[in-house]
Amino acid sequence: MSVWFTEDLGETWTRPNSEHGMHNESRIWGLAAHPDRPDSVLAATDRGLNRWSETDKRWHHLATPMDGLHIWQVAHAPDDPDLIIAGVSPGGLYRSENGGKCWVKLALDIPVTCEFNVISRITQIVFDPKDLNLVWASVEIDAIWRSKDRGRTWTRINRGLPSDDIHGIAVVHRNNARRLFAATNRGLHASEDDGDSFAPVAVDTPRQYFRAVTAGTDGTMYLTNGDGPPGSWGRVYRSDDHGETWSNVALPNEPNSTLWTVAAHPFDPRLVFVCSNLGEIYRSTDGAKSFVKLKREMGEIRSSLWRPV
């Protein structure tokens, strides 16, 4: 539970106790940081939105209209750390233009549950790094929503997707063209038209259940895979060609569950962390060409983040 920190690439870990501002039993669904504010981290939790301050080494609760809801995702605009979009469960989006002081609930008609009685949730929010008006949000059980005006208004898109169960999204640019990826419970799919239509991407795996798809640098991408939530095995895939082809990266052991998260950062493209749903942590220092398993194991891991400080 709560957020664990490491300052030595995962060799040792600490968790600030409740007296540091966040309850130890808080469930953390999402983490976000902006490069212009290296002393700050936002944590999306089942107890509201919290901001970590390096100055006083404390979590500070931000009073928002999302208090009482499970906040699943939070993201900063690349060009403006004060523009923040947060996603909740049941599915909904909130937007702030002043660093989290004031929030507006956005008009999206997302169902509360699906036919399998799963409560909807926002699984990822991605700003396009070049067209700063474009934003996408993936929803578990309600496809993908797209904004063309920096998150003010939204349109639902799902043409070509075999499922509305979307676990993660990523955008890459190559030769002045943009490609949007969607990781679903029925395969990896890509769009060449900003999400108006999707087509399947071949990945050689026993199960087409994917969780995180993450863009690295210079055409590198990462993809996590397994046999369901939480699953009994996991794989991580790497692409060197903007997601055209994918190769399975050998791990030092058979993971105990579906591989769930990827943490990468352009500050050092060689350093990549991958976590399983049930607490195993793997580290790569060669851009995910190989991994070592870290000694420390957690309980359940739903989000991971590394940032230069």
N, C-alpha and C positions, 0 to 999 in steps of 0.2 A: 504494500500500500504506500501511498504518497510518492514523493520524488526522491530518488537517490542520485548522488553526485559522485563523480570521479575526476581527479586532476592528474592522474598518471596513466591515462589510456586504458582504464578499466582494471588495473591491478588491485586497487583498493577502492572501497566505496563508503560513503557516509550518507546518513539521512538526517537532516535537521528535525529535531523532535517538535512536538506540538507547541512548545513555548516559543518557537521560531515563526509562529503565525499560521501554519497549516496543520490541520488535524492529521495525526499519523494514519488514520484509517480512511482518509480521502482516497477515492479511486480516481486515477489520472487517465483521461482519455486522449488528451492531446497536449503538445508542447510547441511553443513558437518563440522565436527570437528574431530581432532585426539587426543587421550589421551596423546600423548607425547608433544603436543603443546596446553596446556589449555588456552593460551592467544589469540588463533586465531580461527576464524570461517570463512568458505568460504560460500558465497552466490551466487547461480546461478540465474541470473536475465535476464530480457528482455533488459538490457542495459550493458551486459557483466558480467565478473566475478569480484567479490569484496571480499576483505579480511578484517575482523574486527580485530583490534588490541586493546587488553585490556590496553596496555601500554599508548597509547595516546587517547584511546576512540574515534577512528575514523575508518571509512571505507576507504580502499585504493583500487582504481581500478587497476586491473592487465591487462595490455595490452596483448591481445592474438589474435590468428587468428579467434577466435569466436566473436570478437567485431562485432556488427551488426546482430548477430544471437540471438535467444532466447536460453539461456542456461537453460536446464531443470533439470539436475542432475549433481552432482559432488561427488566423493568418493575417500578417501585415502586408500592405501593398509594398512592392519592391522600392518604389520611389518616395514613399511617405509612411514613416513608422506610425503616424497618428491615424492613418486609415486602417481600421481593423474590421474584419468580418469574422463572426463567430457562428458556429452551427451547433444545434442542440438536438436532444431527443425528448419527446417526439419531434420529428423532423421540422426544422425551422431555421431561419437565418436572421441575424441581427448585425447592424452596421454602426460603427462609430467613426466620426471624423476628427475627434479630439483626443485620441489616445486612450479611450475607454472611459471618459468622464460621462458622456451621454451616448445613448444607444437608440436606434430606431429599429423596430421589428419590420422585416420586409415581407411583402405580399407574395407568398408562395403557397400553393394549395397542395401540400404534401399530406397523404393519408397518415393517420396515427399508426395503423397496423396493416399488415398484408394478410393474404389468405392463410398463411401459416402461423398467424398470431404473433408475428415478430414486430416489435415496436420500431418504427422508423427512426433513423439517425443519420446525421451528416457525417460521412466518413473521411472526407478530405475537401479542402478549399485551396484552389490553385490560381494565382494571378499569372497571366502571361508576362514573361520578362521583357518582351519587346513592345507589344501593343498593350499599354497600361490600362486601356479601357476594358479589356477582356478578362473575365473571371469565370471559373467553373467550380461547381460544387457537386461532389458525388454523394449519392444517398443510398443507404442500404434499404432496399425494397422500392425505391422510386426513381431509378435511372440517374440522369445527370441534368443539372440545371445550369444554364449559361446566362451570363450578364455581359452586355456590350457597353455598359455605361458605369463601370467601376463599382458594380454591385448595387446600384439603385433599383433596377428592375431586372426580372429574371424570366427565362423561358425554359420549359422542360424539353429535353432532347433524348431520344432513344432509338432512332431508326437504325436498324442493323444490329442492335444489341440483342443477344438471345435471352437475356435476363435483365430484370430491373434491380438485381442485387449487385450493386457496384461498391467495391471495397476500396479502390484507390484510383487516382488519375495522375497523369504527368504530361507535360508538354515539352517538346523539343523543336529546335529550329535547325534546318539544313538547307543550304542553297536558297535562301530567302523563302523557304516554304516551312509551314508549321504543321506539326503532327501531334495529335492528341491521343493519348493511350488511356484505356479503361481496363482495370483488373477486376474481373467478375468471378462468380462462382461457376461459370461455364466458359472460361477461357479468357485470353487476352485479346483485346480488340483495339483497332486504331482508326482514326479519322483524319482525312486529308482536307476537310472542309469545316474545321472548327467545331465539329460535332454534329453537323447536319446529317451525316451518315457514317456508319462504322463498318469495318470488315475485320474478320478474324485474322490473328497473327499466329503462325505456327510456333508452338513450343513443345518439345519432346518431353512429356511427363506422363506418369500413370494416371494422374488426376488433373483436370483442368480447373483447379481451385486456386485462385491467385489472390493475394492480399495487398501487398505494397508494390507499386511500380514507381521508380524514382529516377529522375534524370541526374546524371553526373556532369562531367565536362567533356568537351571534344568528342561528342557522339557516344559516350559511355552511358549505359543505363543499367539498373538493377531491378530484379523482380523476385518476389518471394512467393513460395508455393507450398502446398501440403494437401492433406486429405480431408480438410474441413475444420470447423471450430470445436474444440481446440486442436483436433487431429492427433495422429500418432507418429507422424514422420514429417520432415520438411526438407525443402530444397531452396537454394538460391541460384538464380540465373544472372548471367552478365551478357550485355551486348556492347559491341564496339562500333556499331554502324547505325546509330540512332534508332535501334529497335527493329531493324530489318530481320536479323537473325539472333538467336539466343543460345548460349552454351551453359550447361550445368557446371557449377563450380564445386569441386570436391571439398567436403568438410571433414574434419578430423574424427567425427563420430556421427552416428545416426541421431539427428535431433529428436527430442522427446515429443514434439508436436509441430504443427504447421509453423513455418517461419513467418513472422508477423510484421516486423518493422525493419526499415533500413535507415541509418543515420549517415549522411554524407554531407560534405561542405566544400565549396570551391576553394576555400583557403588552403586546403591540402587534399587534393583529389585522391591521394593514395590511401588516406585513412577512412575506412568504412566499417561501421558496426552493423551487425544483423542480429536480431533477437527472435527467439521462438516465443510462441504464445504462452508457454508454461515455464518461462524464466531463464532459458539458456542464452548466453551472450557470446557472440563470435566477433573477432576483430581481424581486420585485414590492414596491412600497411603497404600493399602493392596494388591498390585499386581494385580489390575484390577478385584478384587472380588466385589467391589462396587465403585461408583463414586459420586462426588458432581459436580454440575454445577457452574462454576465461574461466578461472576457478570459481568466481562468485556466481551463484545462481539466485534468481529472485523468485517471487511467486508467479503472478500473472503479469505479463508486460504488454501494454497496449500502445505505448508511444515511446520513442527515443529521439534524442537530439544531441548533436555535438556542435559546439560553437567556439570560435577563437575569442579569447578574452584579453 
